[in-house]
Each structure stands twice: as structure tokens, then as C-alpha cells.
């Protein structure tokens, strides 16, 4: 168990980083939307940011709201997500291999035989799926037999 402390430290660092991102995403995401963007996307003229806010919404914006909600695309099913490419910057940063048997153990000594994405808590595919979504690589599917440095065994 010589490599175990290093792996735990790396896992903690990754989880801290992911936790910070999860906390900042809503703050940054909601802060990026402004009244001007909402008005211009609804077809209403942009208002002056220095002008006082009105309590009642503009009729054009209120009429367009149902239309905007109906044109918002639903999230893609997992089968429609693209497969993660090893050339992807996130895949390269986390040492993703689509086949766990081919992992360079000199470069990644924390890799142990038998570790694979399907045995990781981040893998969101089914137990018999060849590919599935991964919490680490949002919007992509990883090979169930793959591996990366974010591997955390299911308990």
C-alpha cells in the first residue's frame, strides 16, 4: 500500500476542486444572466441598466415566456452523448484510458489491476453498459472498461 496515501491525497484534491466548482457554478451562472439578455432574447427592446426597475413585466416579454420554455431542448439521453476522446483536454489532464488494461503503470502507479470505470462511483451507466456517462466528464460517455486518475471504487 505504498501508493495509497498519494492516491488519497489526489482524490481529496480532486473532490475539493469539484466542490468549489459546484459552489461557484450557480453563483456565476445566475450572475451571468442580466435583464438586458433576458429582454433581448424575448424580443423586447433592451432597457437601460441605470433605469429604475418596474414591478410589472413587459407584455411582450410575458407573452414570449411560454414560447421560450417550449423551445428549450431537453437533456440528451446518455446514448446520444459522444464518447470521450483521449485527445480531449479533460481526458488528457486526468489520464483517461479507454481500456484499463493498457494504462501505463509507470506513469500512473496508483492504477491497480481490476480498476475500471464501471467499478467507479463517478460512472453513471448501467452494470452491463459498454459506455456510460461519467460525473467527471460531463456531457461525454466513457468506456466502461476505461480508467482515469479520478477513479474512486464503489463501496
C-alpha positions in Angstrom: 0.0 0.0 0.0 2.9 2.4 -0.8 0.8 4.4 -3.4 -2.4 4.5 -1.3 -1.6 7.8 0.6 -0.7 9.6 -2.7 -3.9 8.3 -4.3 -6.0 9.5 -1.4 -4.3 13.0 -1.5 -5.0 13.3 -5.2 -8.6 12.1 -4.7 -9.1 14.7 -1.9 -7.6 17.5 -4.1 -10.0 16.5 -7.0 -13.0 16.4 -4.7 -12.1 19.8 -3.2 -11.7 21.2 -6.7 -15.0 19.7 -7.9 -16.8 21.0 -4.7 -15.6 24.5 -5.3 -16.8 24.4 -8.9 -20.2 23.1 -7.8 -20.5 26.0 -5.4 -19.3 28.7 -7.9 -21.4 27.4 -10.8 -24.8 28.6 -9.6 -23.3 31.9 -8.5 -21.5 32.6 -11.8 -24.3 31.0 -13.9 -27.1 33.1 -12.4 -24.9 36.2 -12.3 -24.2 36.0 -16.0 -27.8 36.5 -16.9 -28.8 40.1 -17.0 -32.1 41.9 -17.5 -30.8 43.0 -20.9 -30.1 39.5 -22.1 -33.5 38.2 -20.9 -35.2 41.2 -22.6 -33.3 40.8 -25.9 -33.9 37.1 -26.1 -37.6 37.6 -25.5 -37.8 40.0 -28.5 -38.3 43.1 -26.3 -36.1 46.1 -26.6 -33.2 46.2 -24.1 -33.7 48.6 -21.2 -31.2 51.0 -19.7 -29.4 49.3 -16.8 -29.5 52.6 -14.9 -33.2 53.0 -15.3 -35.4 52.1 -12.3 -36.8 48.6 -12.3 -40.6 48.3 -12.8 -42.7 45.9 -10.8 -44.8 44.6 -13.8 -43.1 42.6 -16.6 -43.4 44.0 -20.1 -46.3 42.4 -22.0 -44.1 41.3 -24.9 -41.7 39.5 -22.6 -44.5 37.9 -20.6 -46.2 36.7 -23.9 -42.9 35.2 -25.1 -42.1 33.4 -21.9 -44.2 30.3 -22.7 -42.7 30.1 -26.1 -39.1 30.2 -24.7 -39.9 27.5 -22.3 -41.3 25.2 -25.0 -38.2 25.7 -27.3 -35.7 24.8 -24.6 -34.2 21.4 -25.7 -34.4 18.5 -23.2 -31.2 17.0 -22.0 -29.8 14.3 -24.3 -30.2 10.7 -23.3 -27.0 9.0 -22.3 -27.0 7.0 -25.6 -26.8 10.3 -27.6 -23.8 11.6 -25.7 -20.5 11.5 -27.6 -17.7 9.1 -26.5 -14.8 10.7 -24.6 -11.8 11.0 -26.9 -8.3 10.6 -25.4 -7.3 13.8 -27.1 -9.9 15.8 -25.1 -8.1 18.2 -22.8 -10.0 16.9 -19.7 -9.2 13.3 -20.7 -5.6 14.1 -21.0 -5.5 16.0 -17.7 -6.9 13.1 -15.8 -5.0 10.4 -17.7 -8.1 8.7 -19.3 -7.5 5.4 -21.0 -10.5 3.8 -22.8 -9.1 0.3 -21.8 -7.9 -0.1 -18.2 -5.6 -3.0 -19.3 -3.5 -0.5 -21.4 -2.8 2.0 -18.6 0.9 3.0 -18.3 1.6 2.0 -14.7 4.9 3.7 -14.7 3.2 7.0 -15.4 0.2 6.1 -13.2 1.4 3.9 -10.4 -1.9 4.4 -8.5 -3.6 2.2 -11.1 -4.4 -1.2 -9.8 -5.3 -4.3 -11.8 -9.1 -4.7 -12.0 -9.9 -1.0 -11.7 -12.3 0.2 -14.4 -14.9 2.9 -14.9 -17.8 0.6 -14.3 -16.4 0.0 -10.8 -16.1 3.7 -10.1 -18.6 5.9 -8.2 -18.4 8.5 -11.0 -19.7 6.1 -13.6 -23.4 6.6 -14.2 -24.0 3.9 -16.7 -25.6 0.5 -16.0 -23.7 -2.5 -14.9 -23.9 -4.1 -18.4 -23.4 -0.9 -20.4 -20.3 -0.8 -22.7 -20.3 3.0 -22.5 -21.9 5.4 -20.0 -22.0 8.9 -18.6 -19.4 10.0 -16.1 -19.8 12.7 -13.5 -16.2 13.8 -14.1 -16.5 14.2 -17.9 -19.9 15.9 -18.2 -21.6 15.5 -21.5 -19.5 12.6 -22.6 -19.6 8.8 -22.2 -16.6 6.9 -21.0 -15.8 3.3 -21.8 -17.0 1.0 -19.0 -13.6 -0.8 -19.2 -11.7 2.6 -19.1 -9.8 4.2 -16.3 -8.6 7.7 -15.2 -6.9 9.2 -12.2 -10.3 10.3 -10.7 -11.1 6.6 -10.1 -12.9 6.0 -6.8 -14.1 2.5 -6.1 -17.7 1.9 -5.4 -18.3 0.6 -1.9 
